Amino acid sequence: AKITFITSDNEKIEVEGESGSVMELAVENGVEGIDGDCGGVCSCATCHVHVASEDMAKVGPAGEIEQDMLELDDNFNERSRLCCQIEISDDIDGITLNVAH
Ligand code: FES
């Protein structure tokens, strides 16, 4: 799946991955602002992204534990996800994620 990240500096980074989490893909590609400090277990929020509104249906809503974590973050909004909880698959091909830091 092809995924586009937009960093807080408005830099556009297009990456492509087959499997694993979106956070891992971002870290591998050095996407600024996605740190993945907790290793992808939904407990650090350093992988916080805002999903582009037109891609919300593809990505789907946050899980319950993820939502609790997100609400603690200052930049929380209704398009927030922790991208370590987004699994790469063809279903999310072409999405755009704004780094939320
Ligand atoms: Fe820590 Fe996603 S990497 S919450």
Backbone and ligand atoms as CSV (ligand in chain L), in Angstrom:
chain,resi,resn,atom,element,x,y,z
A,1,ALA,N,N,0.842,-1.204,0.000
A,1,ALA,CA,C,0.000,0.000,0.000
A,1,ALA,C,C,0.876,1.252,0.000
A,2,LYS,N,N,0.418,2.230,-0.732
A,2,LYS,CA,C,1.133,3.510,-0.758
A,2,LYS,C,C,0.504,4.443,0.274
A,3,ILE,N,N,1.370,5.069,1.072
A,3,ILE,CA,C,0.889,5.962,2.126
A,3,ILE,C,C,1.649,7.276,2.042
A,4,THR,N,N,0.924,8.367,2.149
A,4,THR,CA,C,1.562,9.680,2.124
A,4,THR,C,C,1.498,10.302,3.516
A,5,PHE,N,N,2.659,10.715,4.011
A,5,PHE,CA,C,2.719,11.432,5.283
A,5,PHE,C,C,2.957,12.906,5.009
A,6,ILE,N,N,2.301,13.742,5.767
A,6,ILE,CA,C,2.587,15.170,5.703
A,6,ILE,C,C,3.078,15.595,7.078
A,7,THR,N,N,4.315,16.052,7.127
A,7,THR,CA,C,4.909,16.394,8.416
A,7,THR,C,C,4.449,17.776,8.860
A,8,SER,N,N,4.791,18.137,10.093
A,8,SER,CA,C,4.376,19.450,10.604
A,8,SER,C,C,5.043,20.588,9.838
A,9,ASP,N,N,6.143,20.299,9.133
A,9,ASP,CA,C,6.777,21.311,8.271
A,9,ASP,C,C,6.170,21.332,6.877
A,10,ASN,N,N,5.067,20.583,6.713
A,10,ASN,CA,C,4.400,20.491,5.420
A,10,ASN,C,C,5.200,19.750,4.370
A,11,GLU,N,N,6.123,18.921,4.823
A,11,GLU,CA,C,6.872,18.094,3.895
A,11,GLU,C,C,6.033,16.860,3.572
A,12,LYS,N,N,6.004,16.513,2.287
A,12,LYS,CA,C,5.201,15.381,1.844
A,12,LYS,C,C,6.118,14.186,1.616
A,13,ILE,N,N,5.839,13.090,2.292
A,13,ILE,CA,C,6.683,11.904,2.156
A,13,ILE,C,C,5.820,10.731,1.725
A,14,GLU,N,N,6.136,10.178,0.564
A,14,GLU,CA,C,5.378,9.026,0.077
A,14,GLU,C,C,6.178,7.760,0.322
A,15,VAL,N,N,5.537,6.802,0.970
A,15,VAL,CA,C,6.217,5.549,1.262
A,15,VAL,C,C,5.333,4.392,0.826
A,16,GLU,N,N,5.962,3.237,0.731
A,16,GLU,CA,C,5.209,2.075,0.307
A,16,GLU,C,C,5.574,0.890,1.181
A,17,GLY,N,N,4.574,0.150,1.630
A,17,GLY,CA,C,4.835,-1.004,2.472
A,17,GLY,C,C,3.863,-2.119,2.179
A,18,GLU,N,N,4.264,-3.330,2.557
A,18,GLU,CA,C,3.435,-4.510,2.281
A,18,GLU,C,C,2.721,-5.005,3.527
A,19,SER,N,N,3.435,-4.951,4.648
A,19,SER,CA,C,2.849,-5.511,5.868
A,19,SER,C,C,3.435,-4.815,7.082
A,20,GLY,N,N,2.963,-5.187,8.262
A,20,GLY,CA,C,3.407,-4.545,9.478
A,20,GLY,C,C,2.541,-3.339,9.770
A,21,SER,N,N,2.988,-2.504,10.728
A,21,SER,CA,C,2.170,-1.349,11.081
A,21,SER,C,C,2.649,-0.115,10.330
A,22,VAL,N,N,1.760,0.846,10.220
A,22,VAL,CA,C,2.090,2.101,9.556
A,22,VAL,C,C,3.193,2.833,10.336
A,23,MET,N,N,3.185,2.709,11.659
A,23,MET,CA,C,4.241,3.339,12.464
A,23,MET,C,C,5.611,2.791,12.074
A,24,GLU,N,N,5.735,1.467,11.955
A,24,GLU,CA,C,7.027,0.860,11.595
A,24,GLU,C,C,7.505,1.376,10.237
A,25,LEU,N,N,6.572,1.484,9.316
A,25,LEU,CA,C,6.908,1.975,7.981
A,25,LEU,C,C,7.413,3.425,8.055
A,26,ALA,N,N,6.752,4.222,8.870
A,26,ALA,CA,C,7.141,5.636,9.028
A,26,ALA,C,C,8.530,5.741,9.640
A,27,VAL,N,N,8.785,4.946,10.673
A,27,VAL,CA,C,10.086,4.996,11.348
A,27,VAL,C,C,11.200,4.538,10.397
A,28,GLU,N,N,10.937,3.441,9.680
A,28,GLU,CA,C,11.920,2.944,8.698
A,28,GLU,C,C,12.281,3.998,7.666
A,29,ASN,N,N,11.315,4.826,7.325
A,29,ASN,CA,C,11.533,5.830,6.293
A,29,ASN,C,C,11.895,7.195,6.871
A,30,GLY,N,N,12.108,7.241,8.166
A,30,GLY,CA,C,12.548,8.477,8.800
A,30,GLY,C,C,11.539,9.611,8.730
A,31,VAL,N,N,10.260,9.290,8.801
A,31,VAL,CA,C,9.244,10.349,8.778
A,31,VAL,C,C,9.338,11.163,10.074
A,32,GLU,N,N,9.614,12.431,9.899
A,32,GLU,CA,C,9.811,13.332,11.038
A,32,GLU,C,C,8.536,13.428,11.892
A,33,GLY,N,N,8.699,13.226,13.206
A,33,GLY,CA,C,7.556,13.366,14.107
A,33,GLY,C,C,6.874,12.062,14.452
A,34,ILE,N,N,7.248,10.977,13.773
A,34,ILE,CA,C,6.729,9.657,14.146
A,34,ILE,C,C,7.880,8.906,14.807
A,35,ASP,N,N,7.799,8.766,16.126
A,35,ASP,CA,C,8.927,8.196,16.857
A,35,ASP,C,C,8.714,6.741,17.252
A,36,GLY,N,N,7.499,6.381,17.556
A,36,GLY,CA,C,7.235,4.989,17.921
A,36,GLY,C,C,7.976,4.558,19.171
A,37,ASP,N,N,8.041,5.433,20.157
A,37,ASP,CA,C,8.832,5.173,21.370
A,37,ASP,C,C,8.459,3.888,22.102
A,38,CYS,N,N,7.195,3.540,22.106
A,38,CYS,CA,C,6.796,2.357,22.882
A,38,CYS,C,C,6.905,1.072,22.071
A,39,GLY,N,N,7.346,1.190,20.811
A,39,GLY,CA,C,7.504,-0.002,19.990
A,39,GLY,C,C,6.196,-0.508,19.411
A,40,GLY,N,N,5.167,0.285,19.511
A,40,GLY,CA,C,3.923,-0.090,18.840
A,40,GLY,C,C,2.899,-0.758,19.722
A,41,VAL,N,N,2.985,-0.546,21.033
A,41,VAL,CA,C,2.020,-1.188,21.921
A,41,VAL,C,C,0.983,-0.212,22.476
A,42,CYS,N,N,0.784,0.877,21.768
A,42,CYS,CA,C,-0.341,1.763,22.084
A,42,CYS,C,C,-0.174,2.469,23.424
A,43,SER,N,N,1.055,2.793,23.807
A,43,SER,CA,C,1.203,3.426,25.114
A,43,SER,C,C,2.096,4.656,25.133
A,44,CYS,N,N,2.409,5.246,23.968
A,44,CYS,CA,C,3.250,6.448,24.019
A,44,CYS,C,C,2.672,7.640,23.258
A,45,ALA,N,N,1.845,7.376,22.260
A,45,ALA,CA,C,1.242,8.425,21.422
A,45,ALA,C,C,2.261,9.229,20.609
A,46,THR,N,N,3.508,8.739,20.489
A,46,THR,CA,C,4.466,9.429,19.610
A,46,THR,C,C,4.273,9.007,18.149
A,47,CYS,N,N,3.232,8.270,17.880
A,47,CYS,CA,C,2.916,7.887,16.504
A,47,CYS,C,C,1.567,8.475,16.086
A,48,HIS,N,N,1.163,9.532,16.783
A,48,HIS,CA,C,-0.142,10.176,16.557
A,48,HIS,C,C,-0.211,10.815,15.167
A,49,VAL,N,N,-1.267,10.483,14.435
A,49,VAL,CA,C,-1.509,11.111,13.128
A,49,VAL,C,C,-2.969,11.549,13.041
A,50,HIS,N,N,-3.192,12.506,12.151
A,50,HIS,CA,C,-4.566,12.872,11.784
A,50,HIS,C,C,-4.815,12.340,10.377
A,51,VAL,N,N,-5.814,11.510,10.259
A,51,VAL,CA,C,-6.142,10.901,8.973
A,51,VAL,C,C,-6.863,11.946,8.109
A,52,ALA,N,N,-6.509,12.032,6.822
A,52,ALA,CA,C,-7.214,12.936,5.916
A,52,ALA,C,C,-8.699,12.581,5.922
A,53,SER,N,N,-9.559,13.602,5.916
A,53,SER,CA,C,-10.998,13.319,6.094
A,53,SER,C,C,-11.546,12.342,5.061
A,54,GLU,N,N,-11.062,12.442,3.819
A,54,GLU,CA,C,-11.584,11.544,2.782
A,54,GLU,C,C,-11.101,10.100,2.972
A,55,ASP,N,N,-10.130,9.895,3.839
A,55,ASP,CA,C,-9.599,8.540,4.059
A,55,ASP,C,C,-10.091,7.899,5.348
A,56,MET,N,N,-10.925,8.606,6.094
A,56,MET,CA,C,-11.405,8.082,7.376
A,56,MET,C,C,-12.099,6.727,7.225
A,57,ALA,N,N,-12.890,6.588,6.185
A,57,ALA,CA,C,-13.637,5.337,5.999
A,57,ALA,C,C,-12.697,4.162,5.753
A,58,LYS,N,N,-11.625,4.415,5.008
A,58,LYS,CA,C,-10.643,3.354,4.735
A,58,LYS,C,C,-9.925,2.923,6.001
A,59,VAL,N,N,-9.553,3.896,6.807
A,59,VAL,CA,C,-8.705,3.607,7.975
A,59,VAL,C,C,-9.537,3.088,9.150
A,60,GLY,N,N,-10.716,3.638,9.313
A,60,GLY,CA,C,-11.571,3.187,10.410
A,60,GLY,C,C,-11.256,3.882,11.721
A,61,PRO,N,N,-12.108,3.684,12.715
A,61,PRO,CA,C,-11.965,4.375,13.994
A,61,PRO,C,C,-10.908,3.741,14.902
A,62,ALA,N,N,-10.499,4.499,15.893
A,62,ALA,CA,C,-9.545,4.004,16.889
A,62,ALA,C,C,-10.217,2.970,17.776
A,63,GLY,N,N,-9.430,2.053,18.273
A,63,GLY,CA,C,-9.925,1.088,19.254
A,63,GLY,C,C,-10.094,1.772,20.604
A,64,GLU,N,N,-10.633,1.048,21.566
A,64,GLU,CA,C,-10.973,1.650,22.853
A,64,GLU,C,C,-9.743,2.117,23.637
A,65,ILE,N,N,-8.728,1.260,23.724
A,65,ILE,CA,C,-7.506,1.607,24.465
A,65,ILE,C,C,-6.772,2.729,23.737
A,66,GLU,N,N,-6.757,2.617,22.421
A,66,GLU,CA,C,-6.128,3.640,21.587
A,66,GLU,C,C,-6.804,4.992,21.794
A,67,GLN,N,N,-8.117,4.989,21.822
A,67,GLN,CA,C,-8.880,6.218,22.005
A,67,GLN,C,C,-8.534,6.884,23.352
A,68,ASP,N,N,-8.457,6.088,24.404
A,68,ASP,CA,C,-8.104,6.628,25.725
A,68,ASP,C,C,-6.748,7.308,25.682
A,69,MET,N,N,-5.809,6.665,25.005
A,69,MET,CA,C,-4.451,7.202,24.875
A,69,MET,C,C,-4.481,8.510,24.078
A,70,LEU,N,N,-5.221,8.515,23.005
A,70,LEU,CA,C,-5.289,9.685,22.133
A,70,LEU,C,C,-5.872,10.895,22.854
A,71,GLU,N,N,-6.867,10.661,23.679
A,71,GLU,CA,C,-7.542,11.776,24.344
A,71,GLU,C,C,-6.628,12.498,25.326
A,72,LEU,N,N,-5.554,11.840,25.709
A,72,LEU,CA,C,-4.580,12.487,26.611
A,72,LEU,C,C,-3.673,13.438,25.844
A,73,ASP,N,N,-3.665,13.305,24.521
A,73,ASP,CA,C,-2.760,14.098,23.709
A,73,ASP,C,C,-3.405,15.438,23.348
A,74,ASP,N,N,-2.616,16.511,23.432
A,74,ASP,CA,C,-3.117,17.867,23.164
A,74,ASP,C,C,-3.699,18.016,21.764
A,75,ASN,N,N,-3.127,17.297,20.819
A,75,ASN,CA,C,-3.542,17.477,19.423
A,75,ASN,C,C,-4.657,16.544,19.000
A,76,PHE,N,N,-5.335,15.976,19.986
A,76,PHE,CA,C,-6.418,15.044,19.683
A,76,PHE,C,C,-7.540,15.721,18.894
A,77,ASN,N,N,-8.011,15.077,17.851
A,77,ASN,CA,C,-9.275,15.490,17.226
A,77,ASN,C,C,-9.994,14.251,16.697
A,78,GLU,N,N,-11.101,14.453,16.026
A,78,GLU,CA,C,-11.929,13.302,15.611
A,78,GLU,C,C,-11.275,12.492,14.492
A,79,ARG,N,N,-10.176,12.981,13.927
A,79,ARG,CA,C,-9.472,12.218,12.893
A,79,ARG,C,C,-8.163,11.617,13.419
A,80,SER,N,N,-8.003,11.622,14.731
A,80,SER,CA,C,-6.779,11.098,15.339
A,80,SER,C,C,-6.713,9.576,15.305
A,81,ARG,N,N,-5.544,9.061,15.006
A,81,ARG,CA,C,-5.245,7.634,15.188
A,81,ARG,C,C,-3.802,7.512,15.659
A,82,LEU,N,N,-3.528,6.413,16.351
A,82,LEU,CA,C,-2.141,6.051,16.631
A,82,LEU,C,C,-1.748,5.109,15.501
A,83,CYS,N,N,-0.736,5.513,14.704
A,83,CYS,CA,C,-0.531,4.748,13.468
A,83,CYS,C,C,0.147,3.404,13.711
A,84,CYS,N,N,0.595,3.123,14.958
A,84,CYS,CA,C,1.072,1.754,15.230
A,84,CYS,C,C,-0.102,0.783,15.281
A,85,GLN,N,N,-1.300,1.331,15.387
A,85,GLN,CA,C,-2.495,0.481,15.446
A,85,GLN,C,C,-3.169,0.360,14.080
A,86,ILE,N,N,-2.521,0.915,13.057
A,86,ILE,CA,C,-3.049,0.769,11.701
A,86,ILE,C,C,-2.190,-0.250,10.972
A,87,GLU,N,N,-2.818,-1.323,10.579
A,87,GLU,CA,C,-2.125,-2.415,9.895
A,87,GLU,C,C,-2.052,-2.095,8.397
A,88,ILE,N,N,-0.873,-2.295,7.804
A,88,ILE,CA,C,-0.754,-2.038,6.365
A,88,ILE,C,C,-1.435,-3.153,5.576
A,89,SER,N,N,-2.290,-2.758,4.667
A,89,SER,CA,C,-2.913,-3.723,3.757
A,89,SER,C,C,-3.384,-2.950,2.542
A,90,ASP,N,N,-3.833,-3.680,1.529
A,90,ASP,CA,C,-4.334,-3.022,0.312
A,90,ASP,C,C,-5.523,-2.115,0.614
A,91,ASP,N,N,-6.217,-2.420,1.702
A,91,ASP,CA,C,-7.407,-1.632,2.054
A,91,ASP,C,C,-7.093,-0.166,2.294
A,92,ILE,N,N,-5.869,0.132,2.719
A,92,ILE,CA,C,-5.541,1.523,3.047
A,92,ILE,C,C,-4.653,2.160,1.967
A,93,ASP,N,N,-4.580,1.537,0.809
A,93,ASP,CA,C,-3.751,2.095,-0.263
A,93,ASP,C,C,-4.175,3.524,-0.605
A,94,GLY,N,N,-3.200,4.399,-0.689
A,94,GLY,CA,C,-3.472,5.765,-1.138
A,94,GLY,C,C,-3.868,6.751,-0.055
A,95,ILE,N,N,-3.812,6.334,1.205
A,95,ILE,CA,C,-4.234,7.260,2.270
A,95,ILE,C,C,-3.204,8.341,2.548
A,96,THR,N,N,-3.669,9.428,3.118
A,96,THR,CA,C,-2.790,10.510,3.547
A,96,THR,C,C,-2.945,10.705,5.049
A,97,LEU,N,N,-1.788,10.793,5.729
A,97,LEU,CA,C,-1.778,10.973,7.178
A,97,LEU,C,C,-0.972,12.214,7.525
A,98,ASN,N,N,-1.554,13.076,8.337
A,98,ASN,CA,C,-0.837,14.261,8.802
A,98,ASN,C,C,-0.212,13.966,10.155
A,99,VAL,N,N,1.078,14.159,10.268
A,99,VAL,CA,C,1.762,13.930,11.543
A,99,VAL,C,C,1.227,14.948,12.554
A,100,ALA,N,N,0.817,14.466,13.712
A,100,ALA,CA,C,0.117,15.328,14.671
A,100,ALA,C,C,1.037,15.879,15.754
A,101,HIS,N,N,2.294,16.186,15.401
A,101,HIS,CA,C,3.181,16.786,16.406
A,101,HIS,C,C,3.871,17.993,15.819
L,1,FES,FE1,FE,3.602,4.065,20.899
L,1,FES,FE2,FE,2.058,3.957,18.742
L,1,FES,S1,S,4.169,3.653,18.881
L,1,FES,S2,S,1.498,4.404,20.769
